[in-house]
Amino acid sequence: MSVERDLVIGIDSSTTATKAIAWDCYGRAVADSRVGIEMMSPRPDWYEQHAEEWWQALCATLRDLSTRLDPRRFAAVCITNQRETFVPVDAAGRPLRNALLWLDARSRAEVQALNERFGRDTLHDLTGKGPSTTQGLSKLVWLQTHEPEVVRRTHKFVEPHAYLVYHLTGRWATSLACADPMGIVDMRAGTWAADLLHALNLDTAQFAEIVPPGMVIGEVTDVAAKQTGLLAGTPVVAGAGDGQCASLGVNVTQPGRAYINLGTAMVSGVYSDRYVANRACRTQCSPVQGGFVLEEVLNAGTFLVSWFVDSFGPDVRDLKLPLSAEEVLEAAASKVPPGALGLMVVPYWKGVMPPYWDAGARGITIGWTGAHRQEHFYRALLEGIAFEHRLGMDGICAATGQPVNEFILLGGGSRSALWCQIFADMTGQPVVRARTAEATNLGAGILAATAAGWYADVRDAANAMTGTAHVFEPDAATHAVYDRLYQEVYRGLFLAVQPYVDRLTALNDAAGDRLV
């Protein structure tokens, strides 16, 4: 008896967990599985993971799905992944050290050295991004300086997509839309930037083969089938980085719409048919072949909220309330007027990329008075991230000449009704929730569905498989408050104190992460 191949699996290998979801042709989640992944911080600003856990978590989630659903139904699988993270491996795919995460900021000195050697704008024009501690480029240079023996023994430097594809298929290959966030891809050519790598004493042979997103990159091997529960021969489709897949999962495949992904980082982006290299954004390859995603990114999205809740939030056990600390703070912050009684946050807890490209940037809070409490600072954090979103979008719209008329919110932070409303009031435009909070994973499912032949192309698949939910309309009076705060204070605030912030960071670095 034949079984219809009516499902695809989207796999999101993210910073905190691996999530595998089985999707049908309408973009409905049929079953899902999630396994957490530990993140380690051995020193301030250092963030690492055991890459083996990426594979172990993937196997566990796929085995779970395969026990609940007939694996003969799976037409294809596709991976989206945390971007910029990478691990050096030997010829057998064994990690030679812990993976260095996108959050890791140990390479500030290397960023400065790259800027001086090659020129920030030259690198930005080539790779679509200025050097930053987020990308793999600066951390590759850090490894050469501090762990040369690891570099000498490395067979391949691979991001999570390439690592998992190898273990699934036995092929050292990755998607262009997963490789390019590393900051070492020639964006016009769609290949590794050979001249740049050669200048750094690296070679393209030390990286996985690049293929277009959406193509079948290989098939599940017999060995991987036993470990995952998938059928041997199941097609594995080249995916895209989590930000690009998020754009696909909310159908941002034409100009005029933008997505706001409120995950560990906040990433917002628009689609472009043409390559744009501008300091206002970082440019990534789109899951739509031949297109690009122009992004503004803040490495402190829900990370910043979680940091505040963990460090300074209420102890709900003492309050004896059946609510989370976040719910308690949100309820209190919703009663605070816009502007948080004059408290403002610039949320550069982990440096800043667009538009300033300053690895030494740090968070700023101004306006403290004795009237401020937990809920005021909590609201100021939410507003600060929304102010930064507006700053980024203003720059992108100016660079492209294309206005944005609608914003699609997704990610864990989109569950906060207060935060959604703040974004609507900040932009003065409607903000709509994605139909699923797992839009990143759905983007991988859309690529798998297209490769399986369900749809003529990626845009047709996105039209059929995506949707939106609640609409948050902007309040005119609140928008006027935010607009004045943005124009008169926020937009110029960081530039006014940037030299002092950078000097403070440099002094702290010189003192070994402890000020004297």
C-alpha positions as CSV (number, residue, x, y, z in Angstrom):
1,M,0.0,0.0,0.0
2,S,1.5,3.3,-1.1
3,V,1.6,6.3,1.3
4,E,1.2,9.8,0.0
5,R,4.2,12.1,0.6
6,D,2.0,14.9,2.0
7,L,4.4,16.4,4.6
8,V,7.7,18.3,4.7
9,I,9.9,18.9,7.7
10,G,11.3,22.3,8.5
11,I,14.3,22.1,10.9
12,D,15.3,25.2,12.9
13,S,18.7,24.7,14.5
14,S,18.6,27.8,16.6
15,T,20.8,29.3,19.3
16,T,18.8,27.8,22.2
17,A,17.1,24.7,20.7
18,T,16.5,22.5,17.6
19,K,12.9,22.5,16.5
20,A,11.5,20.1,13.9
21,I,8.0,20.7,12.5
22,A,6.1,18.7,10.0
23,W,4.1,21.0,7.7
24,D,1.4,20.2,5.2
25,C,0.9,22.0,1.9
26,Y,-1.2,24.7,3.5
27,G,1.4,25.7,6.0
28,R,-0.3,24.0,8.9
29,A,1.9,22.4,11.6
30,V,0.9,18.7,11.9
31,A,3.5,17.8,14.6
32,D,6.5,19.3,16.2
33,S,9.4,18.4,18.5
34,R,11.9,20.5,20.3
35,V,15.2,19.8,22.1
36,G,17.1,22.5,24.0
37,I,20.8,23.2,23.4
38,E,23.1,24.5,26.1
39,M,25.0,27.7,25.5
40,M,28.2,28.3,27.5
41,S,29.9,31.6,28.4
42,P,33.4,30.7,29.7
43,R,34.3,34.4,29.9
44,P,32.5,37.7,29.5
45,D,31.4,38.2,25.9
46,W,32.4,34.7,25.0
47,Y,29.6,32.3,23.8
48,E,30.1,28.8,22.7
49,Q,28.3,25.5,22.1
50,H,29.2,21.8,21.7
51,A,28.5,21.3,18.0
52,E,27.8,17.6,18.7
53,E,24.6,18.8,20.4
54,W,23.3,20.2,17.2
55,W,23.4,16.7,15.6
56,Q,22.1,15.0,18.8
57,A,19.2,17.4,19.1
58,L,18.4,17.0,15.4
59,C,18.3,13.2,15.7
60,A,16.2,13.4,18.8
61,T,13.6,15.7,17.2
62,L,13.4,13.7,14.0
63,R,13.1,10.4,15.8
64,D,10.2,11.9,17.8
65,L,8.4,13.0,14.7
66,S,9.1,9.6,13.0
67,T,7.5,7.7,15.8
68,R,4.4,9.8,15.7
69,L,4.1,10.1,11.9
70,D,4.8,7.6,9.2
71,P,8.2,8.6,7.8
72,R,7.0,7.6,4.3
73,R,4.9,10.8,4.4
74,F,8.0,13.0,4.5
75,A,8.6,14.4,1.0
76,A,11.7,16.4,1.9
77,V,13.5,18.0,4.9
78,C,15.1,21.5,5.0
79,I,17.3,23.2,7.6
80,T,17.4,26.8,8.7
81,N,20.0,27.7,11.3
82,Q,21.5,30.3,13.6
83,R,23.6,32.5,11.4
84,E,27.3,33.4,11.7
85,T,28.0,30.6,14.2
86,F,30.6,28.1,13.0
87,V,32.8,25.2,14.2
88,P,36.2,23.9,12.9
89,V,36.0,20.1,12.1
90,D,38.3,17.3,11.0
91,A,37.8,15.2,7.9
92,A,35.4,12.9,9.7
93,G,33.2,15.9,10.8
94,R,34.4,15.8,14.4
95,P,34.6,19.3,16.1
96,L,38.1,20.4,17.0
97,R,36.9,22.9,19.6
98,N,33.6,24.3,20.7
99,A,31.5,26.3,18.1
100,L,31.9,30.1,18.3
101,L,28.4,31.6,18.4
102,W,27.1,34.8,16.6
103,L,26.7,36.3,20.1
104,D,30.4,35.9,20.8
105,A,32.2,39.3,20.9
106,R,35.8,38.3,21.7
107,S,37.1,39.5,18.4
108,R,36.7,43.3,18.8
109,A,40.5,43.8,18.2
110,E,40.2,41.7,15.0
111,V,37.4,43.8,13.7
112,Q,39.5,46.9,14.1
113,A,42.4,45.2,12.4
114,L,40.2,44.1,9.4
115,N,38.9,47.7,9.1
116,E,42.4,49.1,9.0
117,R,43.8,46.4,6.6
118,F,41.0,46.1,4.0
119,G,38.8,49.1,4.6
120,R,35.4,48.9,6.2
121,D,33.5,50.1,3.1
122,T,35.6,47.8,0.8
123,L,34.6,44.8,2.8
124,H,31.0,46.0,3.1
125,D,30.8,46.4,-0.7
126,L,32.2,42.9,-1.3
127,T,30.4,40.9,1.4
128,G,27.3,43.0,2.0
129,K,28.3,43.7,5.6
130,G,30.9,45.7,7.5
131,P,33.2,43.7,9.8
132,S,31.6,42.9,13.2
133,T,32.1,40.5,16.0
134,T,28.9,38.8,15.0
135,Q,30.2,37.4,11.7
136,G,32.5,34.5,11.3
137,L,35.2,36.6,9.6
138,S,36.6,38.3,12.6
139,K,36.4,35.1,14.7
140,L,38.3,33.2,12.0
141,V,41.1,35.8,12.4
142,W,40.9,35.4,16.2
143,L,41.4,31.7,15.9
144,Q,44.5,32.2,13.7
145,T,46.0,34.4,16.4
146,H,45.0,32.6,19.5
147,E,44.5,28.9,18.4
148,P,46.7,28.4,15.4
149,E,47.0,24.7,16.1
150,V,43.2,24.3,15.7
151,V,43.4,26.2,12.4
152,R,46.2,24.0,11.2
153,R,44.2,20.8,11.9
154,T,40.9,22.0,10.5
155,H,39.5,20.2,7.5
156,K,36.5,22.5,7.2
157,F,35.1,25.6,8.9
158,V,31.3,24.9,8.8
159,E,28.2,26.7,10.0
160,P,25.4,24.6,11.5
161,H,23.7,24.1,8.2
162,A,26.8,22.6,6.6
163,Y,27.6,20.5,9.7
164,L,24.1,19.0,9.8
165,V,23.9,18.5,6.0
166,Y,27.2,16.5,6.2
167,H,25.9,14.3,8.9
168,L,22.6,13.7,7.1
169,T,24.0,13.2,3.6
170,G,27.8,12.7,3.8
171,R,28.3,15.7,1.5
172,W,30.3,18.8,2.5
173,A,27.9,21.4,1.0
174,T,25.9,24.3,2.2
175,S,23.4,26.9,0.9
176,L,24.5,30.2,-0.4
177,A,21.9,31.8,2.0
178,C,23.6,30.0,5.0
179,A,27.2,30.8,3.9
180,D,26.9,34.5,3.2
181,P,26.2,35.6,6.8
182,M,29.7,34.5,7.6
183,G,31.0,37.6,5.9
184,I,33.4,35.9,3.6
185,V,31.1,35.5,0.5
186,D,31.4,37.6,-2.7
187,M,27.8,38.7,-2.8
188,R,27.8,39.7,-6.5
189,A,29.4,36.4,-7.6
190,G,27.6,34.1,-5.1
191,T,30.8,32.4,-4.2
192,W,33.4,32.3,-1.4
193,A,35.5,35.5,-1.6
194,A,38.6,33.7,-2.7
195,D,40.9,36.8,-2.8
196,L,39.9,37.9,0.7
197,L,40.4,34.3,2.1
198,H,43.8,34.1,0.4
199,A,44.9,37.4,1.9
200,L,44.0,35.9,5.3
201,N,46.0,32.7,4.6
202,L,42.8,30.7,4.1
203,D,41.5,28.8,1.2
204,T,38.1,28.1,-0.3
205,A,38.8,24.3,0.0
206,Q,38.5,24.8,3.8
207,F,34.8,25.6,3.4
208,A,31.8,23.6,2.2
209,E,30.7,23.7,-1.4
210,I,28.1,26.4,-2.0
211,V,24.8,25.6,-3.7
212,P,21.7,27.7,-4.4
213,P,18.9,27.8,-1.7
214,G,16.0,25.5,-2.4
215,M,17.8,22.9,-4.4
216,V,18.1,19.2,-3.3
217,I,21.6,19.1,-1.7
218,G,21.6,15.4,-1.0
219,E,19.7,12.4,0.4
220,V,19.6,10.9,3.9
221,T,22.2,8.2,4.1
222,D,21.6,4.7,5.6
223,V,23.6,5.7,8.7
224,A,21.7,8.9,9.2
225,A,18.4,7.1,8.7
226,K,19.1,4.8,11.6
227,Q,19.9,7.7,13.8
228,T,17.0,10.0,12.8
229,G,14.2,7.7,12.0
230,L,13.9,9.2,8.5
231,L,13.8,6.9,5.5
232,A,17.1,6.5,3.6
233,G,16.9,8.5,0.4
234,T,14.7,11.3,1.8
235,P,15.7,14.5,0.0
236,V,17.6,17.1,2.0
237,V,17.0,20.7,0.6
238,A,19.4,23.6,0.9
239,G,18.0,26.0,3.4
240,A,18.8,29.6,4.4
241,G,19.8,31.4,7.6
242,D,17.2,31.9,10.2
243,G,16.7,35.6,9.3
244,Q,16.2,34.9,5.6
245,C,13.9,32.0,6.3
246,A,11.9,34.2,8.7
247,S,11.3,36.6,5.8
248,L,10.1,33.7,3.6
249,G,7.9,32.3,6.4
250,V,5.9,35.6,6.5
251,N,5.9,36.1,2.7
252,V,8.2,39.0,2.6
253,T,9.2,38.2,-1.0
254,Q,8.3,41.6,-2.6
255,P,9.2,45.2,-1.7
256,G,6.8,47.1,0.6
257,R,6.5,44.7,3.5
258,A,9.0,44.1,6.2
259,Y,9.4,41.5,8.9
260,I,10.4,42.0,12.5
261,N,11.8,38.8,14.1
262,L,11.8,39.2,17.9
263,G,14.0,36.3,18.8
264,T,17.2,36.2,20.8
265,A,18.3,39.0,18.5
266,M,15.9,41.4,16.8
267,V,16.3,41.2,13.0
268,S,14.1,43.2,10.6
269,G,14.3,43.1,6.9
270,V,12.9,43.9,3.5
271,Y,13.2,42.1,0.1
272,S,15.2,43.6,-2.7
273,D,15.6,42.4,-6.3
274,R,19.0,44.2,-6.5
275,Y,22.2,44.1,-4.5
276,V,22.6,47.0,-2.1
277,A,25.7,47.6,-0.1
278,N,25.0,50.4,2.3
279,R,26.0,51.0,5.9
280,A,22.4,51.4,6.8
281,C,21.9,47.6,6.5
282,R,23.6,44.3,6.2
283,T,22.7,42.4,3.0
284,Q,22.0,38.7,2.9
285,C,21.1,36.4,0.0
286,S,17.3,35.7,-0.1
287,P,15.8,32.2,-0.2
288,V,14.2,33.5,-3.4
289,Q,17.1,32.8,-5.8
290,G,18.6,36.0,-7.2
291,G,17.1,38.2,-4.6
292,F,18.5,39.8,-1.4
293,V,17.3,40.5,2.1
294,L,18.3,43.9,3.5
295,E,18.5,43.8,7.3
296,E,18.9,45.8,10.4
297,V,19.9,43.7,13.3
298,L,20.2,44.2,17.0
299,N,22.0,41.4,19.0
300,A,19.9,42.1,22.1
301,G,16.2,41.2,21.3
302,T,14.5,38.9,23.7
303,F,18.1,38.2,25.1
304,L,17.9,41.7,26.6
305,V,14.4,41.1,28.1
306,S,15.5,37.7,29.5
307,W,18.6,39.3,31.0
308,F,16.6,41.9,32.8
309,V,14.0,39.5,34.1
310,D,16.6,37.0,35.3
311,S,18.7,39.8,36.9
312,F,16.2,42.2,38.2
313,G,12.7,40.8,37.7
314,P,10.2,39.9,40.5
315,D,10.4,36.6,42.2
316,V,6.9,35.2,41.3
317,R,7.3,32.5,44.0
318,D,7.4,35.2,46.7
319,L,4.4,36.9,45.1
320,K,2.5,33.6,45.0
321,L,1.1,34.5,41.6
322,P,0.3,31.9,38.8
323,L,2.1,34.1,36.3
324,S,5.6,34.3,34.9
325,A,7.9,37.2,35.8
326,E,7.5,38.5,32.2
327,E,3.8,38.5,32.6
328,V,3.9,40.4,35.9
329,L,6.3,43.0,34.4
330,E,4.2,43.3,31.2
331,A,1.0,44.0,33.1
332,A,2.8,46.7,35.2
333,A,4.6,48.2,32.2
334,S,1.3,48.4,30.2
335,K,0.1,51.0,32.8
336,V,3.2,53.1,32.3
337,P,2.7,56.0,29.8
338,P,4.6,56.1,26.5
339,G,8.1,57.3,27.1
340,A,8.4,55.6,30.5
341,L,8.3,58.8,32.4
342,G,11.4,60.2,30.6
343,L,13.5,57.0,30.8
344,M,15.2,56.0,27.5
345,V,17.4,53.0,26.6
346,V,19.8,52.6,23.7
347,P,19.9,48.8,23.6
348,Y,23.5,48.2,22.5
349,W,24.2,45.6,25.1
350,K,26.2,43.6,22.5
351,G,27.6,46.3,20.3
352,V,25.8,47.6,17.2
353,M,26.0,46.7,13.5
354,P,23.9,48.9,11.2
355,P,24.0,51.8,11.0
356,Y,27.1,52.5,13.2
357,W,29.1,49.2,12.9
358,D,30.7,49.8,16.3
359,A,31.8,46.6,18.1
360,G,32.7,48.7,21.2
361,A,29.2,50.2,21.6
362,R,27.4,49.5,24.9
363,G,24.0,50.1,26.3
364,I,22.9,53.5,27.4
365,T,20.2,54.5,29.9
366,I,19.3,58.1,30.5
367,G,16.6,60.0,32.4
368,W,16.7,58.2,35.7
369,T,14.7,59.8,38.6
370,G,13.5,58.5,41.9
371,A,10.1,57.9,40.4
372,H,11.3,55.0,38.2
373,R,10.7,51.4,39.2
374,Q,11.1,48.0,37.6
375,E,8.1,48.5,35.3
376,H,9.5,51.8,33.9
377,F,12.8,50.2,33.0
378,Y,11.1,47.2,31.5
379,R,9.0,49.4,29.3
380,A,12.0,51.5,28.4
381,L,13.8,48.3,27.2
382,L,10.8,47.4,25.0
383,E,10.7,51.0,23.6
384,G,14.4,51.1,23.1
385,I,14.4,48.1,20.9
386,A,11.4,49.6,18.9
387,F,13.3,52.9,18.6
388,E,16.3,51.1,17.2
389,H,14.0,49.3,14.7
390,R,12.7,52.6,13.5
391,L,16.3,53.9,13.1
392,G,17.2,50.9,11.1
393,M,14.1,50.9,8.9
394,D,14.5,54.6,8.2
395,G,18.0,53.9,6.9
396,I,17.0,51.0,4.8
397,C,14.1,52.9,3.2
398,A,16.4,55.8,2.4
399,A,19.0,53.4,0.8
400,T,16.4,51.6,-1.4
401,G,14.0,54.4,-2.1
402,Q,11.2,52.0,-1.2
403,P,8.7,52.7,1.6
404,V,7.4,50.0,4.0
405,N,3.7,50.0,4.6
406,E,3.2,46.9,6.7
407,F,5.3,45.1,9.3
408,I,4.9,41.4,10.1
409,L,5.9,40.4,13.6
410,L,7.2,36.9,14.5
411,G,9.4,35.2,17.0
412,G,9.0,34.7,20.8
413,G,8.7,38.4,21.5
414,S,5.6,38.7,19.2
415,R,3.6,36.9,21.9
416,S,3.8,40.2,23.9
417,A,0.7,42.3,23.0
418,L,2.3,45.3,24.7
419,W,5.5,45.0,22.6
420,C,3.5,44.6,19.4
421,Q,1.5,47.7,20.1
422,I,4.7,49.6,20.9
423,F,6.1,48.7,17.5
424,A,2.8,49.8,15.8
425,D,2.9,53.1,17.7
426,M,6.6,53.6,17.0
427,T,6.3,53.1,13.2
428,G,2.9,54.7,12.7
429,Q,2.1,51.7,10.5
430,P,0.0,48.5,11.1
431,V,1.9,45.7,12.7
432,V,0.4,42.2,12.2
433,R,1.4,39.0,13.9
434,A,2.5,36.1,11.7
435,R,-0.1,33.3,11.8
436,T,2.6,31.1,13.4
437,A,5.3,32.2,15.8
438,E,7.5,29.5,14.1
439,A,7.7,31.4,10.8
440,T,11.4,30.8,10.6
441,N,10.8,27.1,10.6
442,L,8.0,27.5,8.2
443,G,10.4,29.2,5.8
444,A,12.4,26.0,5.7
445,G,9.2,24.1,5.1
446,I,8.4,26.3,2.2
447,L,11.7,25.6,0.6
448,A,11.2,21.9,1.1
449,A,7.7,22.0,-0.4
450,T,9.0,23.8,-3.5
451,A,11.8,21.3,-4.0
452,A,9.3,18.5,-3.5
453,G,7.3,19.9,-6.5
454,W,4.2,21.0,-4.7
455,Y,4.5,24.5,-6.1
456,A,5.9,26.1,-9.2
457,D,8.3,28.3,-7.3
458,V,9.1,29.7,-3.9
459,R,6.8,32.7,-4.1
460,D,3.8,30.4,-5.0
461,A,4.6,28.3,-2.0
462,A,4.9,31.3,0.3
463,N,1.5,32.6,-0.9
464,A,-0.1,29.3,-0.2
465,M,1.6,28.4,3.1
466,T,1.8,31.7,5.0
467,G,-0.8,34.0,6.7
468,T,-1.2,36.6,9.3
469,A,-3.3,36.9,12.5
470,H,-4.0,39.8,14.8
471,V,-3.5,43.4,13.5
472,F,-2.2,46.1,15.8
473,E,-3.2,49.5,14.6
474,P,-1.1,52.6,15.6
475,D,-2.6,55.1,18.0
476,A,-2.1,58.6,16.6
477,A,-1.5,60.3,19.9
478,T,1.0,57.7,21.1
479,H,2.8,57.8,17.7
480,A,3.1,61.6,18.1
481,V,4.8,61.1,21.5
482,Y,7.2,58.5,20.1
483,D,7.9,60.5,17.0
484,R,9.0,63.5,19.0
485,L,11.2,61.4,21.3
486,Y,12.8,59.7,18.3
487,Q,13.4,62.9,16.3
488,E,14.6,65.0,19.2
489,V,16.4,62.5,21.4
490,Y,16.9,58.9,20.3
491,R,18.2,59.5,16.7
492,G,21.2,61.6,17.9
493,L,21.8,60.1,21.4
494,F,24.4,57.4,20.6
495,L,26.4,59.7,18.3
496,A,26.5,62.3,21.0
497,V,28.2,60.0,23.5
498,Q,29.9,57.4,21.2
499,P,33.5,58.5,21.8
500,Y,33.0,58.1,25.6
501,V,31.3,54.8,25.2
502,D,34.0,53.4,23.0
503,R,36.7,54.7,25.3
504,L,35.0,53.1,28.3
505,T,34.9,49.8,26.4
506,A,38.5,50.0,25.5
507,L,39.6,50.8,29.0
508,N,37.6,47.8,30.3
509,D,39.2,45.5,27.6
510,A,42.7,46.7,28.5
511,A,42.0,45.9,32.2
512,G,41.0,42.4,31.4
513,D,37.2,42.9,31.6
514,R,37.5,44.7,34.9
515,L,37.8,48.4,35.3
516,V,40.6,49.7,37.5
